[in-house]
Amino acid sequence: MMGFGQAPAVPTCSRAGCREPAKWNVNWRNPRIHPADRVKIWLACDEHVFYLREYLETRDFPVIVTPLDEKVNRVPDRQGLER
Ligand SMILES: [Zn+2]
């Protein structure tokens, strides 16, 4: 049995209400307030990785999805949006 008061060892999905173990990093930033080397990370399970990426992309935020153990240092501007 699991004891109380201990954080779970497995990172879980960032989607509200989802308790699935995370498999993906959704790396993103808001270009209006974050510089290119500022990386925000949501964790996502297999089911929600596309949902979370689309959520950000519809806001025109640059997004890079990587496996959970792979980090990125920066999220460049989205292709095609540069002037
Ligand atoms: Zn999920």
PDB file of the backbone (N, CA, C, O) and the ligand in Angstrom, with CONECT records:
HET     ZN  A 101       1
ATOM      1  N   MET A   1       0.834  -1.204   0.000  1.00  0.00           N
ATOM      2  CA  MET A   1       0.000   0.000   0.000  1.00  0.00           C
ATOM      3  C   MET A   1       0.865   1.248   0.000  1.00  0.00           C
ATOM      4  O   MET A   1       1.964   1.267   0.554  1.00  0.00           O
ATOM      5  N   MET A   2       0.344   2.286  -0.633  1.00  0.00           N
ATOM      6  CA  MET A   2       1.071   3.549  -0.650  1.00  0.00           C
ATOM      7  C   MET A   2       0.853   4.291   0.661  1.00  0.00           C
ATOM      8  O   MET A   2      -0.248   4.299   1.211  1.00  0.00           O
ATOM      9  N   GLY A   3       1.919   4.912   1.150  1.00  0.00           N
ATOM     10  CA  GLY A   3       1.777   5.719   2.357  1.00  0.00           C
ATOM     11  C   GLY A   3       1.281   7.110   2.013  1.00  0.00           C
ATOM     12  O   GLY A   3       1.343   7.539   0.861  1.00  0.00           O
ATOM     13  N   PHE A   4       0.794   7.798   3.010  1.00  0.00           N
ATOM     14  CA  PHE A   4       0.372   9.186   2.800  1.00  0.00           C
ATOM     15  C   PHE A   4       1.571  10.115   2.925  1.00  0.00           C
ATOM     16  O   PHE A   4       2.601   9.758   3.499  1.00  0.00           O
ATOM     17  N   GLY A   5       1.412  11.330   2.367  1.00  0.00           N
ATOM     18  CA  GLY A   5       2.428  12.365   2.571  1.00  0.00           C
ATOM     19  C   GLY A   5       3.635  12.220   1.682  1.00  0.00           C
ATOM     20  O   GLY A   5       4.621  12.932   1.871  1.00  0.00           O
ATOM     21  N   GLN A   6       3.593  11.320   0.718  1.00  0.00           N
ATOM     22  CA  GLN A   6       4.725  11.206  -0.175  1.00  0.00           C
ATOM     23  C   GLN A   6       4.303  11.566  -1.585  1.00  0.00           C
ATOM     24  O   GLN A   6       3.274  11.105  -2.079  1.00  0.00           O
ATOM     25  N   ALA A   7       5.109  12.393  -2.225  1.00  0.00           N
ATOM     26  CA  ALA A   7       4.830  12.733  -3.615  1.00  0.00           C
ATOM     27  C   ALA A   7       5.026  11.476  -4.456  1.00  0.00           C
ATOM     28  O   ALA A   7       5.931  10.682  -4.198  1.00  0.00           O
ATOM     29  N   PRO A   8       4.178  11.303  -5.456  1.00  0.00           N
ATOM     30  CA  PRO A   8       4.367  10.134  -6.314  1.00  0.00           C
ATOM     31  C   PRO A   8       5.687  10.236  -7.068  1.00  0.00           C
ATOM     32  O   PRO A   8       6.091  11.320  -7.487  1.00  0.00           O
ATOM     33  N   ALA A   9       6.347   9.108  -7.235  1.00  0.00           N
ATOM     34  CA  ALA A   9       7.650   9.108  -7.896  1.00  0.00           C
ATOM     35  C   ALA A   9       7.502   9.342  -9.394  1.00  0.00           C
ATOM     36  O   ALA A   9       8.428   9.818 -10.051  1.00  0.00           O
ATOM     37  N   VAL A  10       6.337   9.005  -9.925  1.00  0.00           N
ATOM     38  CA  VAL A  10       6.130   9.111 -11.360  1.00  0.00           C
ATOM     39  C   VAL A  10       5.465  10.449 -11.674  1.00  0.00           C
ATOM     40  O   VAL A  10       4.403  10.743 -11.124  1.00  0.00           O
ATOM     41  N   PRO A  11       6.059  11.264 -12.540  1.00  0.00           N
ATOM     42  CA  PRO A  11       5.399  12.516 -12.917  1.00  0.00           C
ATOM     43  C   PRO A  11       4.104  12.238 -13.659  1.00  0.00           C
ATOM     44  O   PRO A  11       4.023  11.297 -14.449  1.00  0.00           O
ATOM     45  N   THR A  12       3.100  13.048 -13.408  1.00  0.00           N
ATOM     46  CA  THR A  12       1.802  12.815 -14.025  1.00  0.00           C
ATOM     47  C   THR A  12       1.451  13.932 -15.000  1.00  0.00           C
ATOM     48  O   THR A  12       2.013  15.026 -14.960  1.00  0.00           O
ATOM     49  N   CYS A  13       0.513  13.620 -15.865  1.00  0.00           N
ATOM     50  CA  CYS A  13       0.035  14.511 -16.919  1.00  0.00           C
ATOM     51  C   CYS A  13      -0.443  15.848 -16.340  1.00  0.00           C
ATOM     52  O   CYS A  13      -1.029  15.883 -15.258  1.00  0.00           O
ATOM     53  N   SER A  14      -0.192  16.951 -17.064  1.00  0.00           N
ATOM     54  CA  SER A  14      -0.603  18.280 -16.617  1.00  0.00           C
ATOM     55  C   SER A  14      -2.066  18.601 -16.926  1.00  0.00           C
ATOM     56  O   SER A  14      -2.610  19.568 -16.393  1.00  0.00           O
ATOM     57  N   ARG A  15      -2.700  17.811 -17.767  1.00  0.00           N
ATOM     58  CA  ARG A  15      -4.096  18.050 -18.112  1.00  0.00           C
ATOM     59  C   ARG A  15      -4.947  17.966 -16.853  1.00  0.00           C
ATOM     60  O   ARG A  15      -4.814  17.027 -16.068  1.00  0.00           O
ATOM     61  N   ALA A  16      -5.820  18.949 -16.662  1.00  0.00           N
ATOM     62  CA  ALA A  16      -6.650  18.991 -15.461  1.00  0.00           C
ATOM     63  C   ALA A  16      -7.432  17.701 -15.294  1.00  0.00           C
ATOM     64  O   ALA A  16      -8.120  17.269 -16.219  1.00  0.00           O
ATOM     65  N   GLY A  17      -7.338  17.090 -14.143  1.00  0.00           N
ATOM     66  CA  GLY A  17      -8.105  15.891 -13.853  1.00  0.00           C
ATOM     67  C   GLY A  17      -7.460  14.596 -14.309  1.00  0.00           C
ATOM     68  O   GLY A  17      -7.959  13.517 -13.986  1.00  0.00           O
ATOM     69  N   CYS A  18      -6.369  14.674 -15.049  1.00  0.00           N
ATOM     70  CA  CYS A  18      -5.721  13.462 -15.560  1.00  0.00           C
ATOM     71  C   CYS A  18      -4.657  12.995 -14.571  1.00  0.00           C
ATOM     72  O   CYS A  18      -3.830  13.787 -14.120  1.00  0.00           O
ATOM     73  N   ARG A  19      -4.684  11.713 -14.239  1.00  0.00           N
ATOM     74  CA  ARG A  19      -3.712  11.152 -13.303  1.00  0.00           C
ATOM     75  C   ARG A  19      -2.770  10.173 -13.997  1.00  0.00           C
ATOM     76  O   ARG A  19      -2.038   9.434 -13.340  1.00  0.00           O
ATOM     77  N   GLU A  20      -2.794  10.172 -15.319  1.00  0.00           N
ATOM     78  CA  GLU A  20      -1.954   9.221 -16.041  1.00  0.00           C
ATOM     79  C   GLU A  20      -0.478   9.608 -15.914  1.00  0.00           C
ATOM     80  O   GLU A  20      -0.161  10.793 -15.813  1.00  0.00           O
ATOM     81  N   PRO A  21       0.412   8.640 -15.916  1.00  0.00           N
ATOM     82  CA  PRO A  21       1.840   8.967 -15.902  1.00  0.00           C
ATOM     83  C   PRO A  21       2.231   9.718 -17.171  1.00  0.00           C
ATOM     84  O   PRO A  21       1.782   9.379 -18.266  1.00  0.00           O
ATOM     85  N   ALA A  22       3.072  10.740 -17.014  1.00  0.00           N
ATOM     86  CA  ALA A  22       3.485  11.543 -18.159  1.00  0.00           C
ATOM     87  C   ALA A  22       4.503  10.792 -18.996  1.00  0.00           C
ATOM     88  O   ALA A  22       5.389  10.115 -18.476  1.00  0.00           O
ATOM     89  N   LYS A  23       4.353  10.929 -20.305  1.00  0.00           N
ATOM     90  CA  LYS A  23       5.320  10.324 -21.229  1.00  0.00           C
ATOM     91  C   LYS A  23       6.052  11.388 -22.034  1.00  0.00           C
ATOM     92  O   LYS A  23       7.075  11.107 -22.659  1.00  0.00           O
ATOM     93  N   TRP A  24       5.525  12.616 -22.017  1.00  0.00           N
ATOM     94  CA  TRP A  24       6.032  13.656 -22.904  1.00  0.00           C
ATOM     95  C   TRP A  24       6.222  14.972 -22.165  1.00  0.00           C
ATOM     96  O   TRP A  24       5.487  15.282 -21.227  1.00  0.00           O
ATOM     97  N   ASN A  25       7.211  15.741 -22.595  1.00  0.00           N
ATOM     98  CA  ASN A  25       7.338  17.139 -22.213  1.00  0.00           C
ATOM     99  C   ASN A  25       6.738  17.985 -23.330  1.00  0.00           C
ATOM    100  O   ASN A  25       7.101  17.839 -24.497  1.00  0.00           O
ATOM    101  N   VAL A  26       5.824  18.863 -22.963  1.00  0.00           N
ATOM    102  CA  VAL A  26       5.336  19.854 -23.918  1.00  0.00           C
ATOM    103  C   VAL A  26       6.036  21.157 -23.553  1.00  0.00           C
ATOM    104  O   VAL A  26       5.648  21.846 -22.609  1.00  0.00           O
ATOM    105  N   ASN A  27       7.078  21.483 -24.323  1.00  0.00           N
ATOM    106  CA  ASN A  27       7.890  22.672 -24.057  1.00  0.00           C
ATOM    107  C   ASN A  27       7.301  23.840 -24.832  1.00  0.00           C
ATOM    108  O   ASN A  27       7.072  23.730 -26.036  1.00  0.00           O
ATOM    109  N   TRP A  28       7.055  24.943 -24.167  1.00  0.00           N
ATOM    110  CA  TRP A  28       6.401  26.060 -24.845  1.00  0.00           C
ATOM    111  C   TRP A  28       6.794  27.353 -24.147  1.00  0.00           C
ATOM    112  O   TRP A  28       7.402  27.365 -23.077  1.00  0.00           O
ATOM    113  N   ARG A  29       6.412  28.450 -24.814  1.00  0.00           N
ATOM    114  CA  ARG A  29       6.523  29.761 -24.167  1.00  0.00           C
ATOM    115  C   ARG A  29       5.543  30.706 -24.825  1.00  0.00           C
ATOM    116  O   ARG A  29       5.067  30.465 -25.934  1.00  0.00           O
ATOM    117  N   ASN A  30       5.257  31.761 -24.141  1.00  0.00           N
ATOM    118  CA  ASN A  30       4.445  32.839 -24.689  1.00  0.00           C
ATOM    119  C   ASN A  30       5.396  33.900 -25.219  1.00  0.00           C
ATOM    120  O   ASN A  30       6.054  34.585 -24.436  1.00  0.00           O
ATOM    121  N   PRO A  31       5.478  34.046 -26.549  1.00  0.00           N
ATOM    122  CA  PRO A  31       6.489  34.955 -27.123  1.00  0.00           C
ATOM    123  C   PRO A  31       6.280  36.408 -26.729  1.00  0.00           C
ATOM    124  O   PRO A  31       7.200  37.217 -26.851  1.00  0.00           O
ATOM    125  N   ARG A  32       5.102  36.750 -26.264  1.00  0.00           N
ATOM    126  CA  ARG A  32       4.873  38.144 -25.862  1.00  0.00           C
ATOM    127  C   ARG A  32       5.500  38.469 -24.512  1.00  0.00           C
ATOM    128  O   ARG A  32       5.806  39.628 -24.232  1.00  0.00           O
ATOM    129  N   ILE A  33       5.693  37.448 -23.672  1.00  0.00           N
ATOM    130  CA  ILE A  33       6.250  37.729 -22.345  1.00  0.00           C
ATOM    131  C   ILE A  33       7.496  36.928 -22.018  1.00  0.00           C
ATOM    132  O   ILE A  33       8.193  37.242 -21.053  1.00  0.00           O
ATOM    133  N   HIS A  34       7.792  35.888 -22.809  1.00  0.00           N
ATOM    134  CA  HIS A  34       8.953  35.056 -22.514  1.00  0.00           C
ATOM    135  C   HIS A  34      10.009  35.194 -23.605  1.00  0.00           C
ATOM    136  O   HIS A  34       9.668  35.135 -24.786  1.00  0.00           O
ATOM    137  N   PRO A  35      11.288  35.377 -23.247  1.00  0.00           N
ATOM    138  CA  PRO A  35      12.353  35.332 -24.261  1.00  0.00           C
ATOM    139  C   PRO A  35      12.525  33.908 -24.788  1.00  0.00           C
ATOM    140  O   PRO A  35      11.990  32.959 -24.216  1.00  0.00           O
ATOM    141  N   ALA A  36      13.289  33.765 -25.900  1.00  0.00           N
ATOM    142  CA  ALA A  36      13.389  32.462 -26.582  1.00  0.00           C
ATOM    143  C   ALA A  36      14.018  31.387 -25.705  1.00  0.00           C
ATOM    144  O   ALA A  36      13.771  30.199 -25.915  1.00  0.00           O
ATOM    145  N   ASP A  37      14.826  31.784 -24.727  1.00  0.00           N
ATOM    146  CA  ASP A  37      15.485  30.767 -23.897  1.00  0.00           C
ATOM    147  C   ASP A  37      14.702  30.466 -22.617  1.00  0.00           C
ATOM    148  O   ASP A  37      15.181  29.754 -21.735  1.00  0.00           O
ATOM    149  N   ARG A  38      13.506  31.014 -22.535  1.00  0.00           N
ATOM    150  CA  ARG A  38      12.637  30.675 -21.403  1.00  0.00           C
ATOM    151  C   ARG A  38      11.731  29.531 -21.834  1.00  0.00           C
ATOM    152  O   ARG A  38      10.963  29.670 -22.786  1.00  0.00           O
ATOM    153  N   VAL A  39      11.816  28.410 -21.142  1.00  0.00           N
ATOM    154  CA  VAL A  39      11.044  27.242 -21.540  1.00  0.00           C
ATOM    155  C   VAL A  39      10.083  26.854 -20.427  1.00  0.00           C
ATOM    156  O   VAL A  39      10.494  26.541 -19.309  1.00  0.00           O
ATOM    157  N   LYS A  40       8.801  26.880 -20.753  1.00  0.00           N
ATOM    158  CA  LYS A  40       7.787  26.369 -19.838  1.00  0.00           C
ATOM    159  C   LYS A  40       7.520  24.914 -20.216  1.00  0.00           C
ATOM    160  O   LYS A  40       7.538  24.568 -21.397  1.00  0.00           O
ATOM    161  N   ILE A  41       7.277  24.076 -19.239  1.00  0.00           N
ATOM    162  CA  ILE A  41       7.074  22.652 -19.531  1.00  0.00           C
ATOM    163  C   ILE A  41       5.775  22.170 -18.915  1.00  0.00           C
ATOM    164  O   ILE A  41       5.553  22.292 -17.710  1.00  0.00           O
ATOM    165  N   TRP A  42       4.918  21.617 -19.772  1.00  0.00           N
ATOM    166  CA  TRP A  42       3.788  20.828 -19.291  1.00  0.00           C
ATOM    167  C   TRP A  42       4.137  19.367 -19.511  1.00  0.00           C
ATOM    168  O   TRP A  42       4.833  19.019 -20.466  1.00  0.00           O
ATOM    169  N   LEU A  43       3.657  18.531 -18.636  1.00  0.00           N
ATOM    170  CA  LEU A  43       3.836  17.092 -18.804  1.00  0.00           C
ATOM    171  C   LEU A  43       2.562  16.516 -19.390  1.00  0.00           C
ATOM    172  O   LEU A  43       1.460  16.959 -19.066  1.00  0.00           O
ATOM    173  N   ALA A  44       2.720  15.521 -20.259  1.00  0.00           N
ATOM    174  CA  ALA A  44       1.537  14.972 -20.922  1.00  0.00           C
ATOM    175  C   ALA A  44       1.625  13.452 -21.038  1.00  0.00           C
ATOM    176  O   ALA A  44       2.695  12.888 -21.265  1.00  0.00           O
ATOM    177  N   CYS A  45       0.480  12.813 -20.878  1.00  0.00           N
ATOM    178  CA  CYS A  45       0.373  11.379 -21.162  1.00  0.00           C
ATOM    179  C   CYS A  45       0.148  11.198 -22.670  1.00  0.00           C
ATOM    180  O   CYS A  45      -0.017  12.170 -23.406  1.00  0.00           O
ATOM    181  N   ASP A  46       0.145   9.938 -23.111  1.00  0.00           N
ATOM    182  CA  ASP A  46      -0.075   9.673 -24.538  1.00  0.00           C
ATOM    183  C   ASP A  46      -1.395  10.250 -25.027  1.00  0.00           C
ATOM    184  O   ASP A  46      -1.488  10.730 -26.156  1.00  0.00           O
ATOM    185  N   GLU A  47      -2.412  10.203 -24.178  1.00  0.00           N
ATOM    186  CA  GLU A  47      -3.741  10.621 -24.608  1.00  0.00           C
ATOM    187  C   GLU A  47      -3.842  12.128 -24.780  1.00  0.00           C
ATOM    188  O   GLU A  47      -4.570  12.599 -25.654  1.00  0.00           O
ATOM    189  N   HIS A  48      -3.127  12.891 -23.964  1.00  0.00           N
ATOM    190  CA  HIS A  48      -3.332  14.339 -23.943  1.00  0.00           C
ATOM    191  C   HIS A  48      -2.214  15.146 -24.597  1.00  0.00           C
ATOM    192  O   HIS A  48      -2.302  16.372 -24.659  1.00  0.00           O
ATOM    193  N   VAL A  49      -1.183  14.496 -25.079  1.00  0.00           N
ATOM    194  CA  VAL A  49      -0.070  15.264 -25.651  1.00  0.00           C
ATOM    195  C   VAL A  49      -0.536  16.108 -26.840  1.00  0.00           C
ATOM    196  O   VAL A  49      -0.086  17.241 -27.008  1.00  0.00           O
ATOM    197  N   PHE A  50      -1.434  15.564 -27.663  1.00  0.00           N
ATOM    198  CA  PHE A  50      -1.909  16.336 -28.820  1.00  0.00           C
ATOM    199  C   PHE A  50      -2.852  17.443 -28.383  1.00  0.00           C
ATOM    200  O   PHE A  50      -2.821  18.545 -28.929  1.00  0.00           O
ATOM    201  N   TYR A  51      -3.675  17.154 -27.414  1.00  0.00           N
ATOM    202  CA  TYR A  51      -4.590  18.168 -26.891  1.00  0.00           C
ATOM    203  C   TYR A  51      -3.815  19.377 -26.360  1.00  0.00           C
ATOM    204  O   TYR A  51      -4.140  20.523 -26.670  1.00  0.00           O
ATOM    205  N   LEU A  52      -2.796  19.102 -25.565  1.00  0.00           N
ATOM    206  CA  LEU A  52      -2.049  20.202 -24.953  1.00  0.00           C
ATOM    207  C   LEU A  52      -1.263  20.981 -26.004  1.00  0.00           C
ATOM    208  O   LEU A  52      -1.167  22.206 -25.928  1.00  0.00           O
ATOM    209  N   ARG A  53      -0.700  20.272 -26.987  1.00  0.00           N
ATOM    210  CA  ARG A  53       0.046  20.959 -28.033  1.00  0.00           C
ATOM    211  C   ARG A  53      -0.891  21.846 -28.861  1.00  0.00           C
ATOM    212  O   ARG A  53      -0.563  22.989 -29.178  1.00  0.00           O
ATOM    213  N   GLU A  54      -2.056  21.299 -29.201  1.00  0.00           N
ATOM    214  CA  GLU A  54      -3.003  22.103 -29.977  1.00  0.00           C
ATOM    215  C   GLU A  54      -3.497  23.320 -29.211  1.00  0.00           C
ATOM    216  O   GLU A  54      -3.683  24.395 -29.781  1.00  0.00           O
ATOM    217  N   TYR A  55      -3.705  23.139 -27.927  1.00  0.00           N
ATOM    218  CA  TYR A  55      -4.152  24.232 -27.070  1.00  0.00           C
ATOM    219  C   TYR A  55      -3.178  25.413 -27.179  1.00  0.00           C
ATOM    220  O   TYR A  55      -3.592  26.568 -27.276  1.00  0.00           O
ATOM    221  N   LEU A  56      -1.892  25.102 -27.160  1.00  0.00           N
ATOM    222  CA  LEU A  56      -0.870  26.151 -27.247  1.00  0.00           C
ATOM    223  C   LEU A  56      -0.743  26.687 -28.669  1.00  0.00           C
ATOM    224  O   LEU A  56      -0.591  27.891 -28.875  1.00  0.00           O
ATOM    225  N   GLU A  57      -0.805  25.780 -29.651  1.00  0.00           N
ATOM    226  CA  GLU A  57      -0.623  26.215 -31.040  1.00  0.00           C
ATOM    227  C   GLU A  57      -1.760  27.128 -31.495  1.00  0.00           C
ATOM    228  O   GLU A  57      -1.536  28.042 -32.289  1.00  0.00           O
ATOM    229  N   THR A  58      -2.969  26.893 -31.003  1.00  0.00           N
ATOM    230  CA  THR A  58      -4.064  27.773 -31.405  1.00  0.00           C
ATOM    231  C   THR A  58      -3.893  29.171 -30.827  1.00  0.00           C
ATOM    232  O   THR A  58      -4.521  30.120 -31.297  1.00  0.00           O
ATOM    233  N   ARG A  59      -3.053  29.303 -29.819  1.00  0.00           N
ATOM    234  CA  ARG A  59      -2.712  30.630 -29.284  1.00  0.00           C
ATOM    235  C   ARG A  59      -1.452  31.202 -29.921  1.00  0.00           C
ATOM    236  O   ARG A  59      -0.945  32.238 -29.490  1.00  0.00           O
ATOM    237  N   ASP A  60      -0.943  30.512 -30.962  1.00  0.00           N
ATOM    238  CA  ASP A  60       0.271  30.942 -31.655  1.00  0.00           C
ATOM    239  C   ASP A  60       1.493  30.935 -30.751  1.00  0.00           C
ATOM    240  O   ASP A  60       2.418  31.721 -30.953  1.00  0.00           O
ATOM    241  N   PHE A  61       1.506  30.061 -29.761  1.00  0.00           N
ATOM    242  CA  PHE A  61       2.702  29.901 -28.941  1.00  0.00           C
ATOM    243  C   PHE A  61       3.598  28.855 -29.597  1.00  0.00           C
ATOM    244  O   PHE A  61       3.101  27.834 -30.072  1.00  0.00           O
ATOM    245  N   PRO A  62       4.913  29.094 -29.632  1.00  0.00           N
ATOM    246  CA  PRO A  62       5.808  28.046 -30.133  1.00  0.00           C
ATOM    247  C   PRO A  62       5.832  26.857 -29.177  1.00  0.00           C
ATOM    248  O   PRO A  62       5.866  27.028 -27.958  1.00  0.00           O
ATOM    249  N   VAL A  63       5.815  25.643 -29.746  1.00  0.00           N
ATOM    250  CA  VAL A  63       5.723  24.416 -28.958  1.00  0.00           C
ATOM    251  C   VAL A  63       6.698  23.385 -29.503  1.00  0.00           C
ATOM    252  O   VAL A  63       6.811  23.221 -30.718  1.00  0.00           O
ATOM    253  N   ILE A  64       7.397  22.695 -28.626  1.00  0.00           N
ATOM    254  CA  ILE A  64       8.206  21.540 -29.018  1.00  0.00           C
ATOM    255  C   ILE A  64       7.840  20.402 -28.077  1.00  0.00           C
ATOM    256  O   ILE A  64       7.910  20.550 -26.857  1.00  0.00           O
ATOM    257  N   VAL A  65       7.446  19.260 -28.652  1.00  0.00           N
ATOM    258  CA  VAL A  65       7.133  18.093 -27.843  1.00  0.00           C
ATOM    259  C   VAL A  65       8.329  17.154 -27.866  1.00  0.00           C
ATOM    260  O   VAL A  65       8.832  16.808 -28.935  1.00  0.00           O
ATOM    261  N   THR A  66       8.786  16.740 -26.685  1.00  0.00           N
ATOM    262  CA  THR A  66       9.930  15.833 -26.583  1.00  0.00           C
ATOM    263  C   THR A  66       9.577  14.701 -25.627  1.00  0.00           C
ATOM    264  O   THR A  66       8.684  14.846 -24.792  1.00  0.00           O
ATOM    265  N   PRO A  67      10.282  13.566 -25.747  1.00  0.00           N
ATOM    266  CA  PRO A  67      10.086  12.507 -24.749  1.00  0.00           C
ATOM    267  C   PRO A  67      10.412  13.026 -23.349  1.00  0.00           C
ATOM    268  O   PRO A  67      11.170  13.984 -23.196  1.00  0.00           O
ATOM    269  N   LEU A  68       9.844  12.399 -22.346  1.00  0.00           N
ATOM    270  CA  LEU A  68       9.925  12.896 -20.980  1.00  0.00           C
ATOM    271  C   LEU A  68      11.361  13.128 -20.516  1.00  0.00           C
ATOM    272  O   LEU A  68      11.625  14.058 -19.755  1.00  0.00           O
ATOM    273  N   ASP A  69      12.289  12.284 -20.972  1.00  0.00           N
ATOM    274  CA  ASP A  69      13.664  12.411 -20.474  1.00  0.00           C
ATOM    275  C   ASP A  69      14.528  13.313 -21.351  1.00  0.00           C
ATOM    276  O   ASP A  69      15.744  13.377 -21.175  1.00  0.00           O
ATOM    277  N   GLU A  70      13.894  14.011 -22.297  1.00  0.00           N
ATOM    278  CA  GLU A  70      14.660  14.858 -23.203  1.00  0.00           C
ATOM    279  C   GLU A  70      14.282  16.315 -22.980  1.00  0.00           C
ATOM    280  O   GLU A  70      13.130  16.703 -23.174  1.00  0.00           O
ATOM    281  N   LYS A  71      15.262  17.123 -22.569  1.00  0.00           N
ATOM    282  CA  LYS A  71      15.007  18.531 -22.293  1.00  0.00           C
ATOM    283  C   LYS A  71      15.449  19.398 -23.476  1.00  0.00           C
ATOM    284  O   LYS A  71      16.359  19.034 -24.221  1.00  0.00           O
ATOM    285  N   VAL A  72      14.800  20.530 -23.631  1.00  0.00           N
ATOM    286  CA  VAL A  72      15.259  21.502 -24.621  1.00  0.00           C
ATOM    287  C   VAL A  72      15.651  22.781 -23.883  1.00  0.00           C
ATOM    288  O   VAL A  72      15.102  23.102 -22.829  1.00  0.00           O
ATOM    289  N   ASN A  73      16.608  23.498 -24.459  1.00  0.00           N
ATOM    290  CA  ASN A  73      17.095  24.720 -23.825  1.00  0.00           C
ATOM    291  C   ASN A  73      16.339  25.959 -24.263  1.00  0.00           C
ATOM    292  O   ASN A  73      16.339  26.978 -23.571  1.00  0.00           O
ATOM    293  N   ARG A  74      15.700  25.865 -25.410  1.00  0.00           N
ATOM    294  CA  ARG A  74      14.978  27.009 -25.924  1.00  0.00           C
ATOM    295  C   ARG A  74      13.886  26.548 -26.864  1.00  0.00           C
ATOM    296  O   ARG A  74      13.965  25.472 -27.457  1.00  0.00           O
ATOM    297  N   VAL A  75      12.868  27.379 -26.991  1.00  0.00           N
ATOM    298  CA  VAL A  75      11.785  27.101 -27.917  1.00  0.00           C
ATOM    299  C   VAL A  75      11.785  28.223 -28.951  1.00  0.00           C
ATOM    300  O   VAL A  75      11.321  29.328 -28.668  1.00  0.00           O
ATOM    301  N   PRO A  76      12.308  27.943 -30.155  1.00  0.00           N
ATOM    302  CA  PRO A  76      12.386  29.003 -31.171  1.00  0.00           C
ATOM    303  C   PRO A  76      10.998  29.423 -31.650  1.00  0.00           C
ATOM    304  O   PRO A  76      10.015  28.705 -31.466  1.00  0.00           O
ATOM    305  N   ASP A  77      10.945  30.592 -32.262  1.00  0.00           N
ATOM    306  CA  ASP A  77       9.684  31.056 -32.829  1.00  0.00           C
ATOM    307  C   ASP A  77       9.176  30.026 -33.828  1.00  0.00           C
ATOM    308  O   ASP A  77       9.954  29.296 -34.443  1.00  0.00           O
ATOM    309  N   ARG A  78       7.864  29.981 -33.977  1.00  0.00           N
ATOM    310  CA  ARG A  78       7.282  29.016 -34.901  1.00  0.00           C
ATOM    311  C   ARG A  78       7.644  29.351 -36.334  1.00  0.00           C
ATOM    312  O   ARG A  78       7.714  30.514 -36.732  1.00  0.00           O
ATOM    313  N   GLN A  79       7.875  28.275 -37.106  1.00  0.00           N
ATOM    314  CA  GLN A  79       8.162  28.444 -38.534  1.00  0.00           C
ATOM    315  C   GLN A  79       7.002  29.139 -39.212  1.00  0.00           C
ATOM    316  O   GLN A  79       5.839  28.845 -38.933  1.00  0.00           O
ATOM    317  N   GLY A  80       7.318  30.060 -40.100  1.00  0.00           N
ATOM    318  CA  GLY A  80       6.277  30.677 -40.883  1.00  0.00           C
ATOM    319  C   GLY A  80       5.664  31.903 -40.236  1.00  0.00           C
ATOM    320  O   GLY A  80       4.907  32.631 -40.879  1.00  0.00           O
ATOM    321  N   LEU A  81       5.980  32.139 -38.983  1.00  0.00           N
ATOM    322  CA  LEU A  81       5.422  33.313 -38.322  1.00  0.00           C
ATOM    323  C   LEU A  81       6.413  34.470 -38.301  1.00  0.00           C
ATOM    324  O   LEU A  81       6.077  35.588 -37.910  1.00  0.00           O
ATOM    325  N   GLU A  82       7.653  34.178 -38.735  1.00  0.00           N
ATOM    326  CA  GLU A  82       8.654  35.239 -38.674  1.00  0.00           C
ATOM    327  C   GLU A  82       8.483  36.199 -39.821  1.00  0.00           C
ATOM    328  O   GLU A  82       8.129  35.823 -40.938  1.00  0.00           O
ATOM    329  N   ARG A  83       8.740  37.424 -39.518  1.00  0.00           N
ATOM    330  CA  ARG A  83       8.582  38.460 -40.533  1.00  0.00           C
ATOM    331  C   ARG A  83       9.773  38.521 -41.450  1.00  0.00           C
ATOM    332  O   ARG A  83       9.805  39.342 -42.367  1.00  0.00           O
TER     333      ARG A  83
HETATM  334 ZN    ZN A 101      -3.337  13.005 -19.578  1.00  0.00          ZN2+
END
